C-alpha cells in the first residue's frame, strides 16, 4: 500500500464524522482520493468544504471543479465565500494570514452546529512544513514557532483538525496523483515569487535539497523533536504560571517580580508574553527584561498599541498610556464641590461639628478652621520641592520623599492633590495629611474635605 495512503488510513476514526478541506489543488485532491478509498468504512459519510477567498478570477471556476468532485465521489460539498480583503484591512494582517484566520473561524462555526464532534483533514505536507519553518526563521520566531505546523489542533467547536500528509513529501503526492490520474486545479498565484512562501518553495528549498535530498524530511524530524520538547516545557510552564503572583485590576495587570525571579529565563519570557496585553516581539521582550533589571522606583517603556510596561517597586505593570499631566490651580470654598477635571477628581468641603467626625471614612480629612483661613484654601497639582510638616517630627519633609516611603508610582504621584491654606500644605490628598490645623478637644468649627474620583 502507498505510504501516503497508509498515513491517511492510520489517522482515520471511522466512527466519527469527517470533513475534508479541499482547495482543488494537487495536495487536497490527493488527500480526498485517499480517504475515499475507505469511504465505506466511515459511519458518517465524509464531506467536502471549500473556501472561495474572493481573491482570484479563477475562484468561480474552482467552485465548479469542487462541486464536480462531490458529484464524482457522491459526497456533500459545502462552499464558503469569504471577504478576505475586508478582514485583512480591518485587522491589519497579511493576505495569507487573513485568509488562514477566516478559514479556521468558518470551520469552527460550521462544525459547532453539528451533533457529533469529529475531524477535519487538511492537505498540508512535508513541503508546507519546510516552507513554514524556513519562513518563520527568516521573519523571526521563538522556540514555539520552530515547532512548525502541528499535526493536529482542536477548534472551539471541539472538532480536531488533522494533517495526515504532514510526513509526505510533495514528490510522493505528485507520484500518487499521476498514478491515479487525478485532475486538480493549479493556483497561478503559487508561481508569484514576490510572495515570500513561493520564493522559499521555488528558490530556497531546491538549494537545500541539492545539499541533502532529505532536507524536507529532516526539517519534519526537527519539528517533531521540538514539538515533544515543547509539550514538556508547556506543562512545566503551566505549573509555574499557577505559582506566579499576577493580579488584574481594570485595564492594569501586575506581576510580582519576586514570585518569578527564580524562574528559568525562558519561562519568565513566556509568562510575560502570556500576560502582556499586546504581542511582544524579540525586541520588546528584551526591553522589558532591561526594564526589570534596572534600578529605580518607577520606570516605563512603550510596548505599542497604547500600552506601557512599568516597573513599580518590585512589580511589572502593564497599563494604558497615561494622559499628559497638566498643572492646575483652584480655590476651594467651604460648602462647595470642586470638580478638578484635569485630574478626574472631585473635592467636597463642608463645615461640620466634633460629634460628626468619622475617622473611618476613606479619603477624608478634618481640619481646625480656627487655625486656617477658610477664605484662602487652594488646591493645585504637585510641584518639585513641595514640603509639608508631619505629626511627630520637627521641620518639614519633601513630598517626593513621602511618596517614596509610601511606594507610590508615578501615576499615583501625579494624582496627588496638594491642598493648603496661605503658605502651608494641609494635605497631599488622598495619601498623607500634614500636621497643619489638627483637630483638638477644644476645636469648635471643623472643616471636612472629601476626596472622590470623578
N, C-alpha and C positions, 0 to 999 in steps of 0.2 A: 504493500500500500504506500502511496506517495506520502512523504514526510509531512507535508503541509496538511494533507487530509487527515493524517493521524493526529496532528495537533488539534484540529477542529473537533474530531471525534472525541478525543480525551477531555476536551474542555466542556463538552455538552452535558447539560442536565435535561434529560428527555422528559422529565415530569414537570418542568417549569416553562412558562411562556418565553418566547424568543423573538426579539425584534432585531432586524438586520439593517444597519445604517449603510445604505448603498448610494454612492455618489454617481456611479455609472462608469467609473474608471476601472482599470485592469485589476487593481488590488481588491476592491469591494465586490466586483462581479465574480472574481475567482472565489472569494470567500462565500458568496451566495451559492455558487455552484457546488462547493464542497459541502456546505450544510445540507443542501437539497438532496445530496446522495443518501442522506439518512432521514429524509423527511417523514417517512412512515413510522419512525421510532418516536417522534415527538407526540406527547399527549395533546398539546395545543399546536395548531398549525403555525409555523413561523410566518412573520410578515415583514414587509419592507417599509422603511421610512426613508424619504429623500428630502433634501433641503435645497430650495432654489433661493440663493442669496441675493438675487436681483443685481448681479454684478456684470454679467456677460450676456451678449446677444444670443449665444447658443443655449442659454438656460431652458428656453421653451422646448427646444428640440430634445434636450436631455430628459425633460419631464416625460416626453412621449416615449423615449427609449426605456425609461424606468417602468412605465406602465406596460410596455411590451414584455419586459422581464417578468412582471407579475402575471401576465397572461400565459407566458410560456411555462412558468413553474406552478401556475394555478394557486397563487397566494395573494393575500391582500396587500395593497400598496397605499401608503399614506404620504402625501406630498405637502410640505410646509413651505410657504413663501415668506421670506424674511426681509426686513428692511435694514440691511446691514449698514449702509452708509449713514442712515439717520442715527442708528445705535452707536456707530463709531464716533460721530461728531458729538453726540450728547455726552459720551463717556470718555472722550479724548483717548481713543485706543487706535492701534494699528488696524488695518482692514482685516488682517488674518486673525488677530485676537478678538476683534468684534464678532467675526463670523463664528469662531470657536465658542465664545461665551453664549451667543444666541442659540447655537445648536444644542448645547447642553441644557440651557434653560428650557428650550422647547421639548427636549427629551424627558426632562423631569416632569414638566407639566402634562405631557401626553401620557406617560406611564402612571402618573399619580391617579389618573381616572380609571385604571384597570383594577379588576378584582384581585388578581393573584400577582404577587411580586415575581419578577423573572429577570431575564438577562438581555442586554443589548450588545451586539457584536459590532465592532468596527474593523476596518481592513488594515490598520497600522501594521507595518512590517519592520524588519531589521534596518532597512534603509531609512525609514522615518525616524527610528531610534537614533541612528548615527547622525542624521541631519539635526535632530533636536539637541543632542548633546553638544555637537560642534557649534551650533548657533548660540547656545547658552554660554559656552566657554568664551566665544568671541565677544558677545554683548555684555557679559558679566553675570556671574551666578555664584551661589554658595554651594555647600555640600548637598543640600536638599535638591537643588536644581540639577546637580550632576547625576541624580538617580534617573533622569530622563523621563520617558513615557512609562507610566505604571501599567503593569499587566491588567490591573482592574481598579475600579473605583466605584464607590456607592453614591448614587444620587439621592437627593432629598426625598424622592418618592419611595426609596427603599430598593429600587431596581439597581442591579450592578452592571456597569459597563465592563466588557471583557475584550481583550485584544488577542485572539487565539493565534494570529500570524506574526506576533512580535519577534519570534525566533527565526522567521523565514526570510530569506534574502529576496531582493527584487528579481534576481535571476531565476530563482526557484519558482516564483509566482509567474514570471513570463513563460517558463517552460510548461507550467501547468496550463496556462491559458491557451498556449499554442497547441498542446497535445489534446486539449478538449475542444478545440475550435470555438473558443468563446469570442463573442463580439463585445466590444466595450467602446466607450467614447473617450476621446483624447481632449483634455483641457488645454487649450492653446496657451493659457497663461502660465502653464508649467514650463514653457520654453523661454519665458521672460527672465533673463539673468539679472535684471535690475532688482528683482525680488530676492532678498538675501538667501532664503532657503533654496531657491532654484540655483543660485550661484554655487552654494555649497554642494548641491546634488550634482550639478553639471561639471564643476571645475575642481572642487577640493576633494570630494570623495574618490573620484578616479585617481587622483595623485596618491592618496593614501593606499588605495588598492594596488597601485603599482609597486609600492613599498612592501605591502603584505596583502595578498588576495583575500585573507581572512579578516581584514580590517573591520568590516561591519559586524561580523560575528564577535570579534574581540571587544568591540565597543559595547555590544549587548552583554557580554560576560561582565565587563566592568560595571555596567549599570545594575546587574543582578547582585554583584558583591556589595555595591554601595546601598542598594535597597535593603539588604539584610542588616547591614550595619545601621542604616537609618532607622529601621524598625526598632532595633535595640536602643539606640540613642533617644528615640522619641518616647519610649517607655520610661527611660531614666528622666527625661525632661518633664514628663507629666508628674512624676513624684516630686521633683524639685520645685515645680511650679506651685504645687499644693502647699509646700512649706514656705514659700516666699510671702512676705507681708506686703500685700497690694491692697490699696483702698481707692474706691472711686467716689467722688463727690461732685455731682453735676457734670460739668464738662472737664473736670480735672481728675487725673489719675496719679496716685502716689505710690512709689516703690521705696520701701525702707532699705537703704543700701546695705546696712549691716546684716540683713537677712539673706543677701545674695553674694556677699563679698567672698565667701569661701567656695562659691561655685566655680567650676571649670569655665574658662573664658567662652567656650562655645555655647555652654548652657546660658551664661549671662547674656550673650548676644541674642540668643534665640528668645529668651524671656523678654528682653527689652523690645525686640521686634514684635512679639505677640501682643504686648501691652500697648505699644505705640498706636496712636490714632491714625497715623499715616504710614505708608510703606517706606521703610528705611533701606536705602541702598548702602553700598560699602562705605562711601564717604560720610554719609550721615551717621552711621553706627560708629564709625571711628571718631567723629566729632563728639558724639555723646560719651564715648569712653574717656576722651580727654577732659570733657566737662566734669565727669565723675571724679577723676583722679586729681584734678587741680584743686588747690586750696581756695578758700573764700567762702563766705557765708551764703551768698546768693549770686549765682551766675546763670546765664541762659544762652541758648542758641536757637536760631530759627530753623525748624525742620520742614517747612513748606506747608502749603495749603492753609495758612493762617494759624499754624500751631507752633508752639515753642516747647523746648525741653529745658527745664530749670533744675539746678542743684540748690536745694534749700535745707541747710542743717541736717545733713545725713539722709536726705530723701531726694529721689529723682522724681520730678513732677512734669507731667505733660498737661499743657493748658493752652487755651486760646490766646492769641496775641493780645497783649494788654493795650487798651486805648491810650493815646498820648496824654501824658499827665500835664495838667494846666494849673497855674497858680490862680487863687481866688481869695477874696476878702469880703466879709459880710458883717453887718451889725445884727446882734441877737437881742430881741426885745422880750422881756418877761411877759407872759400871756399870749405870745405869738408862736406860730410854727414857721420854721425856716427851711425851705427846700433848696438844698445845695446840689443843683443838677450836675455840675462837673464831676462831683464825687458820687452821685447817685445816693445821697444820704439826706435824711430829714432830721432836724433837731426840733425838739419841743421844750420850751422854757416856761415855767409857771411858778408862782409863789405858793408855798404850802406852809403847814404848821408842823411842829415837832411830832405831834401824835400821828401824823400821816406818813412819817418816814418808814420806808420798807427797804432795808439794805439787801434784801434777796432779789430785788428787781434787777434783771440783767441790763447792762449798758445804760445805767442810770447813776447819777451822782448828785449830792446835795451840798450846798454852799451857804455860809452865813452871809446874808445880804447886807448886814451891817458892816462887813469888812471889805466890801467891793462897791464899785459904782454901778448900780443896776442899769444906769442910762448909758454906760460905756462898756458894754460886753461885746467883744468881737470874736469872729471865727475866721480862720484863714487856713491855707494849706501849709504843710510843714516846710521849714526852711533849714538850710545848713546852719549850724551854730545855735539852734534853738536849745535853751536850757530851762530847767524848772527845779523848784525845791521839792524834796521828798520828805515824808514823815520819818523822823528818827535820824536825820542826817543834817549836818551843817552845810551851808552854802547851797549850790545848785549842781545839777548833773546834766550832761548833754542828753538830749532826747535820742540822738543816734545811739549812744551807749545803752540807754534804757531799752531801745529796740533790740539791740544785740543780746542783752540779758534775757529778754522775753522771746528770743529766737523768731523774730518777725521777719518774713521775707520782704522783698522789695515792694510787691503789690500791697501787702498789709501795711507797710510803712507809708506808702503813698496814700492809702485810705485814711490815715490818721487825720483827725480834725484838731487843730490847735485852737483851744478856746481860752480866752483870757479877759482880763479887765485892766484897763490902763496899761501898765508896762509889765504885768505879771501873768504868767501862764497858769491857768487853773486846772486844765485837763487836756491830756493828749488822748482824745476820745477815739475809740472806746477802751483803750488799754490801760492807761495809768493816770490816776488823779494826782495832782500836786498837793503840797501841804498848805496851799493858799486858802484862806477863808474856811477853816474847818468848822463844823457844827459843834457847838459846846452846849453844856447844860443850860446856860442862861440865854441861848440863842432864841430870839423871838421870831424873826422873819427868815424864812428859808427859801432859797432858790433851788428848784428841782430842774435838772436838764436831762432829757432822754434822747439817746442816740438810736436812730432807726434806719435800716436800709430802705431806700426808696423803691 
